[in-house]
Amino acid sequence: MATIEDGGPMREVLSDIDRWLAAGKRVAVARVVEVEGSGPREPGATMAVSEDGEVAGSVSGGCVEGAVLTEALEVLGGDGTPRLVTYGISDDDAFAVGLTCGGTIHVLVEPLDW
């Protein structure tokens, strides 16, 4: 998986994360950890969400961002337990939010704890 140092997907959202943390906001990070079949983005694609619902980055190019935003806010509002969520064409919820590429993506959503 890409890291901040190698300029990977996490780097795309770093300035927003830094700004949110400097403002005292809690942050969750969602990352594509696996793609089965055709997927909109590769593993490592990253999206960050502030506790206020601000979003940086993308895990699907727009297909499931709304659903991932909801998961991230629930992680931040709950006990902070990471979640592995799956979106695919056979999943009624995923189809409803627009993942029609025919594949399945697995997204890990966790609170940022630096």
Backbone as ProteinMPNN parsed JSONL, in Angstrom:
{"seq_chain_A": "MATIEDGGPMREVLSDIDRWLAAGKRVAVARVVEVEGSGPREPGATMAVSEDGEVAGSVSGGCVEGAVLTEALEVLGGDGTPRLVTYGISDDDAFAVGLTCGGTIHVLVEPLDW", "coords_chain_A": {"N_chain_A": [[0.843, -1.177, 0.0], [0.461, 2.234, -0.698], [2.281, 4.931, 0.781], [2.55, 7.992, 2.684], [5.12, 8.993, 2.304], [5.97, 7.97, -0.194], [4.534, 9.341, -2.039], [2.042, 8.379, -2.722], [-1.536, 7.626, -2.862], [-2.405, 8.541, -0.305], [-0.99, 10.863, 0.077], [-2.329, 12.692, -1.497], [-4.405, 13.618, 0.055], [-3.302, 14.676, 2.286], [-2.777, 17.442, 2.932], [-5.332, 18.418, 3.487], [-6.017, 16.781, 5.66], [-4.054, 17.588, 7.511], [-4.868, 20.267, 7.9], [-7.437, 19.907, 9.012], [-6.809, 18.492, 11.36], [-5.215, 20.401, 12.647], [-7.169, 22.204, 13.264], [-8.375, 20.928, 15.28], [-10.12, 18.886, 14.688], [-11.58, 15.613, 14.418], [-10.657, 12.826, 12.363], [-11.401, 10.494, 9.806], [-10.152, 7.831, 7.793], [-10.542, 6.325, 4.672], [-9.766, 3.524, 2.725], [-9.259, 1.852, -0.341], [-8.87, -1.531, -0.231], [-8.985, -3.871, -1.595], [-9.812, -5.072, -4.847], [-12.167, -6.723, -6.764], [-12.588, -8.09, -9.868], [-13.745, -5.667, -12.191], [-13.033, -2.411, -11.187], [-13.576, 0.961, -10.019], [-11.364, 2.37, -8.955], [-7.977, 1.697, -8.007], [-6.504, -0.554, -5.498], [-5.436, 1.12, -2.559], [-6.365, 3.618, -3.163], [-7.519, 6.559, -1.632], [-9.598, 8.203, 0.739], [-10.384, 10.9, 2.806], [-12.167, 11.966, 5.694], [-13.55, 14.547, 7.561], [-14.773, 15.15, 10.909], [-16.795, 16.938, 10.554], [-17.872, 16.311, 8.156], [-16.497, 17.056, 5.898], [-14.783, 16.27, 2.878], [-11.987, 14.716, 1.353], [-10.145, 13.528, -1.395], [-10.727, 10.289, -3.011], [-12.392, 7.152, -3.243], [-13.665, 5.843, -5.205], [-14.048, 7.341, -7.476], [-16.391, 8.711, -7.351], [-18.588, 7.0, -7.36], [-19.355, 5.538, -4.953], [-18.896, 7.293, -2.914], [-20.662, 8.765, -1.226], [-21.836, 6.766, 0.376], [-19.541, 5.794, 1.641], [-18.757, 8.074, 3.019], [-20.841, 8.211, 4.915], [-20.267, 5.849, 6.373], [-17.736, 6.551, 7.398], [-18.356, 8.744, 9.046], [-19.939, 7.427, 10.906], [-18.039, 5.735, 12.065], [-16.411, 7.658, 13.281], [-18.273, 8.754, 15.028], [-18.93, 6.676, 16.654], [-17.485, 4.033, 18.55], [-15.022, 4.066, 17.398], [-14.149, 1.812, 16.122], [-12.584, 0.194, 13.449], [-13.916, -0.449, 10.142], [-14.617, -2.83, 7.635], [-15.902, -2.462, 4.583], [-17.958, -3.483, 1.85], [-18.618, -3.05, -1.559], [-20.477, -3.817, -4.37], [-21.737, -4.904, -7.58], [-23.7, -6.808, -7.148], [-24.644, -6.202, -4.708], [-27.331, -4.714, -3.27], [-27.344, -2.203, -1.976], [-24.956, -1.066, -2.891], [-25.452, -0.871, -5.637], [-27.497, 0.938, -5.551], [-26.127, 3.243, -4.796], [-24.574, 3.623, -6.972], [-22.423, 1.962, -7.957], [-21.715, 0.541, -10.665], [-19.905, -0.759, -12.229], [-19.466, -3.42, -12.408], [-17.687, -4.818, -10.849], [-16.294, -5.52, -7.569], [-15.549, -3.687, -4.674], [-13.5, -3.447, -1.783], [-13.402, -1.633, 1.122], [-11.551, -0.197, 3.657], [-12.388, 1.472, 6.528], [-11.334, 3.709, 8.9], [-10.607, 5.389, 12.022], [-8.368, 8.156, 12.073], [-5.404, 8.065, 13.742], [-2.902, 9.576, 14.685]], "CA_chain_A": [[0.0, 0.0, 0.0], [1.213, 3.477, -0.787], [2.399, 5.703, 2.008], [2.745, 9.425, 2.483], [6.478, 9.267, 1.844], [6.215, 7.635, -1.59], [3.709, 10.152, -2.922], [0.859, 7.626, -3.111], [-2.854, 8.239, -2.691], [-2.551, 9.231, 0.971], [-0.408, 12.199, -0.075], [-3.335, 13.549, -2.127], [-5.33, 14.153, 1.057], [-2.523, 15.069, 3.461], [-2.934, 18.85, 3.318], [-6.644, 18.558, 4.124], [-5.924, 16.138, 6.974], [-3.28, 18.492, 8.38], [-5.71, 21.421, 8.216], [-8.492, 19.47, 9.926], [-6.207, 18.175, 12.663], [-4.796, 21.676, 13.249], [-8.39, 22.84, 13.756], [-8.885, 20.11, 16.374], [-11.168, 17.976, 14.221], [-11.27, 14.195, 14.265], [-10.599, 12.456, 10.955], [-11.41, 9.077, 9.428], [-9.547, 7.568, 6.495], [-11.067, 5.152, 3.972], [-8.836, 3.094, 1.677], [-9.575, 0.639, -1.082], [-7.875, -2.546, 0.126], [-9.045, -4.967, -2.559], [-10.763, -4.928, -5.941], [-12.454, -7.97, -7.467], [-13.14, -7.753, -11.178], [-13.556, -4.29, -12.619], [-13.298, -1.432, -10.137], [-13.319, 2.337, -10.454], [-10.032, 2.811, -8.529], [-7.112, 0.601, -7.572], [-6.188, -0.588, -4.065], [-4.623, 2.252, -2.127], [-7.13, 4.858, -3.326], [-7.783, 7.038, -0.282], [-10.523, 9.298, 0.982], [-10.378, 11.323, 4.204], [-13.41, 12.625, 6.078], [-13.492, 15.202, 8.869], [-15.98, 14.933, 11.703], [-17.814, 17.862, 10.042], [-18.353, 15.824, 6.875], [-15.671, 17.502, 4.777], [-14.207, 15.117, 2.195], [-10.839, 14.906, 0.469], [-9.779, 12.28, -2.047], [-11.784, 9.469, -3.588], [-12.164, 5.711, -3.287], [-14.373, 5.227, -6.329], [-14.322, 8.291, -8.538], [-17.727, 9.272, -7.181], [-19.649, 5.989, -7.324], [-19.832, 5.158, -3.613], [-18.382, 8.233, -1.924], [-21.695, 9.097, -0.243], [-21.958, 5.653, 1.32], [-18.309, 5.753, 2.425], [-18.858, 9.214, 3.928], [-21.707, 7.783, 6.013], [-19.494, 4.892, 7.183], [-16.671, 7.283, 8.093], [-18.965, 9.526, 10.129], [-20.356, 6.471, 11.93], [-16.816, 5.314, 12.771], [-16.008, 8.773, 14.145], [-19.29, 8.979, 16.045], [-19.062, 5.49, 17.495], [-16.352, 3.71, 19.421], [-13.775, 4.15, 16.641], [-13.758, 0.52, 15.579], [-12.486, 0.191, 11.987], [-14.897, -1.261, 9.422], [-14.335, -3.232, 6.269], [-17.178, -2.433, 3.87], [-17.864, -4.019, 0.501], [-19.578, -2.54, -2.526], [-20.406, -4.535, -5.631], [-22.944, -4.838, -8.397], [-24.723, -7.699, -6.609], [-25.075, -5.624, -3.436], [-28.392, -3.744, -3.557], [-26.936, -0.886, -1.507], [-23.921, -0.539, -3.782], [-26.085, -0.486, -6.892], [-28.273, 2.147, -5.28], [-25.24, 4.404, -4.746], [-23.975, 3.855, -8.271], [-21.292, 1.131, -8.373], [-22.252, -0.265, -11.757], [-18.792, -1.173, -13.088], [-19.459, -4.867, -12.511], [-16.761, -5.417, -9.904], [-16.52, -5.358, -6.143], [-14.427, -3.068, -3.965], [-13.481, -3.575, -0.328], [-12.887, -0.378, 1.64], [-11.311, -0.15, 5.087], [-12.675, 2.793, 7.076], [-10.827, 3.732, 10.267], [-10.253, 6.713, 12.504], [-6.962, 8.49, 11.964], [-4.851, 8.194, 15.077], [-1.457, 9.816, 14.555]], "C_chain_A": [[0.887, 1.239, 0.0], [1.222, 4.206, 0.549], [2.573, 7.17, 1.674], [4.096, 9.699, 1.851], [6.687, 8.974, 0.369], [5.298, 8.379, -2.558], [2.447, 9.451, -3.393], [-0.43, 8.357, -2.792], [-3.041, 8.985, -1.37], [-2.018, 10.658, 0.873], [-1.41, 13.193, -0.658], [-4.226, 14.236, -1.094], [-4.61, 14.722, 2.278], [-2.738, 16.517, 3.874], [-4.292, 19.089, 3.983], [-6.634, 17.942, 5.519], [-5.177, 17.044, 7.948], [-4.119, 19.685, 8.827], [-6.793, 21.05, 9.224], [-7.944, 19.178, 11.316], [-5.768, 19.444, 13.389], [-5.985, 22.422, 13.836], [-9.03, 22.028, 14.885], [-9.982, 19.145, 15.979], [-10.67, 16.541, 14.189], [-11.407, 13.839, 12.795], [-10.67, 10.939, 10.814], [-10.8, 8.963, 8.036], [-10.157, 6.278, 5.94], [-10.102, 4.814, 2.84], [-9.379, 1.863, 0.975], [-8.472, -0.365, -0.757], [-7.892, -3.732, -0.824], [-10.097, -4.645, -3.612], [-10.921, -6.3, -6.581], [-13.114, -7.611, -8.787], [-12.81, -6.322, -11.534], [-13.923, -3.339, -11.479], [-12.943, -0.041, -10.603], [-11.942, 2.86, -10.076], [-9.282, 1.605, -7.984], [-6.956, 0.582, -6.049], [-5.206, 0.53, -3.718], [-5.343, 3.577, -2.3], [-7.654, 5.276, -1.958], [-8.748, 8.212, -0.269], [-10.457, 9.617, 2.47], [-11.662, 12.105, 4.472], [-13.216, 13.259, 7.446], [-14.795, 14.932, 9.609], [-17.116, 15.86, 11.279], [-18.376, 17.426, 8.693], [-17.616, 16.367, 5.671], [-14.961, 16.282, 4.195], [-13.027, 15.543, 1.342], [-10.496, 13.544, -0.133], [-10.992, 11.509, -2.537], [-11.404, 7.997, -3.528], [-12.81, 5.065, -4.502], [-14.638, 6.179, -7.483], [-15.74, 8.841, -8.498], [-18.832, 8.253, -7.004], [-20.212, 5.737, -5.927], [-19.379, 6.127, -2.527], [-19.409, 8.582, -0.841], [-21.858, 8.02, 0.806], [-20.721, 5.56, 2.21], [-18.278, 6.916, 3.412], [-19.704, 8.84, 5.141], [-20.976, 6.816, 6.943], [-18.435, 5.606, 8.016], [-17.237, 8.086, 9.266], [-19.454, 8.613, 11.252], [-19.167, 5.963, 12.732], [-16.383, 6.413, 13.741], [-16.998, 9.0, 15.283], [-19.466, 7.822, 17.01], [-17.851, 5.292, 18.377], [-15.018, 3.702, 18.687], [-13.309, 2.829, 16.058], [-13.712, 0.59, 14.053], [-13.526, -0.742, 11.376], [-14.357, -1.613, 8.048], [-15.683, -3.322, 5.566], [-16.948, -2.848, 2.421], [-18.979, -3.454, -0.36], [-19.391, -3.292, -3.835], [-21.74, -4.506, -6.336], [-24.047, -5.716, -7.84], [-25.271, -7.199, -5.27], [-26.096, -4.531, -3.733], [-28.002, -2.335, -3.135], [-25.904, -0.271, -2.441], [-24.533, -0.092, -5.102], [-26.862, 0.816, -6.707], [-27.392, 3.385, -5.241], [-24.391, 4.535, -6.002], [-22.796, 3.014, -8.675], [-21.786, 0.136, -9.419], [-21.16, -0.811, -12.667], [-18.688, -2.687, -13.202], [-18.539, -5.551, -11.526], [-17.2, -5.199, -8.466], [-15.302, -4.676, -5.545], [-14.615, -3.262, -2.466], [-12.753, -2.347, 0.208], [-12.744, -0.472, 3.16], [-11.503, 1.282, 5.553], [-12.236, 2.78, 8.529], [-10.53, 5.157, 10.708], [-8.753, 6.939, 12.359], [-6.448, 8.755, 13.359], [-3.344, 8.334, 14.965], [-0.894, 10.287, 15.852]], "O_chain_A": [[1.941, 1.262, 0.636], [0.283, 4.103, 1.339], [2.724, 7.538, 0.51], [4.209, 10.542, 0.961], [7.492, 9.645, -0.276], [5.282, 8.087, -3.753], [1.836, 9.884, -4.37], [-0.425, 9.55, -2.49], [-3.775, 9.973, -1.328], [-2.546, 11.562, 1.521], [-1.356, 14.385, -0.357], [-4.744, 15.323, -1.349], [-5.259, 15.2, 3.208], [-2.871, 16.795, 5.066], [-4.393, 19.868, 4.931], [-7.184, 18.52, 6.456], [-5.618, 17.243, 9.08], [-4.085, 20.07, 9.996], [-7.04, 21.788, 10.178], [-8.537, 19.564, 12.323], [-5.929, 19.554, 14.604], [-5.835, 23.184, 14.792], [-10.094, 22.389, 15.388], [-10.701, 18.636, 16.84], [-9.488, 16.285, 13.961], [-12.176, 14.465, 12.065], [-10.077, 10.2, 11.6], [-10.914, 9.871, 7.213], [-10.272, 5.276, 6.645], [-9.673, 5.692, 2.092], [-9.894, 0.945, 1.614], [-7.291, -0.095, -0.975], [-6.941, -4.513, -0.867], [-11.127, -4.036, -3.323], [-9.934, -6.961, -6.903], [-14.112, -6.89, -8.801], [-11.729, -5.823, -11.22], [-14.994, -3.453, -10.884], [-12.101, 0.125, -11.486], [-11.391, 3.702, -10.785], [-9.885, 0.621, -7.556], [-7.24, 1.578, -5.383], [-4.284, 0.837, -4.474], [-4.98, 4.563, -1.659], [-8.174, 4.449, -1.208], [-8.72, 9.084, -1.138], [-10.473, 8.71, 3.302], [-12.174, 12.809, 3.601], [-12.772, 12.598, 8.385], [-15.794, 14.535, 9.008], [-18.275, 15.604, 11.605], [-19.255, 18.089, 8.143], [-18.053, 16.168, 4.537], [-14.583, 15.369, 4.929], [-13.055, 16.589, 0.693], [-10.556, 12.525, 0.555], [-12.122, 11.993, -2.49], [-10.246, 7.634, -3.735], [-12.555, 3.9, -4.807], [-15.398, 5.838, -8.39], [-16.234, 9.373, -9.491], [-19.917, 8.603, -6.539], [-21.43, 5.725, -5.747], [-19.469, 5.81, -1.341], [-19.058, 8.681, 0.335], [-22.001, 8.319, 1.992], [-20.837, 5.279, 3.403], [-17.811, 6.749, 4.539], [-19.319, 9.124, 6.275], [-21.057, 6.949, 8.164], [-18.256, 5.305, 9.196], [-16.657, 8.101, 10.352], [-19.391, 8.986, 12.423], [-19.27, 5.779, 13.945], [-16.03, 6.132, 14.887], [-16.603, 9.395, 16.38], [-20.082, 7.974, 18.065], [-17.267, 6.248, 18.886], [-13.991, 3.37, 19.277], [-12.191, 2.735, 15.551], [-14.688, 1.0, 13.425], [-13.963, -1.702, 12.01], [-13.721, -0.794, 7.385], [-16.513, -4.162, 5.913], [-15.889, -2.598, 1.845], [-20.136, -3.388, 0.057], [-18.277, -3.391, -4.348], [-22.755, -4.124, -5.752], [-25.223, -5.411, -8.032], [-26.26, -7.731, -4.767], [-25.769, -3.532, -4.375], [-28.292, -1.373, -3.846], [-25.974, 0.919, -2.748], [-24.168, 0.959, -5.628], [-26.882, 1.677, -7.587], [-27.843, 4.47, -5.609], [-23.575, 5.45, -6.101], [-22.182, 3.328, -9.695], [-22.218, -0.968, -9.091], [-21.454, -1.28, -13.767], [-17.904, -3.192, -14.006], [-18.607, -6.771, -11.38], [-18.316, -4.758, -8.19], [-14.165, -5.029, -5.858], [-15.734, -3.242, -1.953], [-11.628, -2.054, -0.199], [-13.704, -0.79, 3.862], [-10.862, 2.2, 5.041], [-12.698, 1.949, 9.312], [-10.239, 6.026, 9.886], [-7.964, 6.006, 12.508], [-7.001, 9.585, 14.081], [-2.599, 7.367, 15.124], [0.306, 10.543, 15.947]]}, "name": "protein", "num_of_chains": 1, "seq": "MATIEDGGPMREVLSDIDRWLAAGKRVAVARVVEVEGSGPREPGATMAVSEDGEVAGSVSGGCVEGAVLTEALEVLGGDGTPRLVTYGISDDDAFAVGLTCGGTIHVLVEPLDW"}
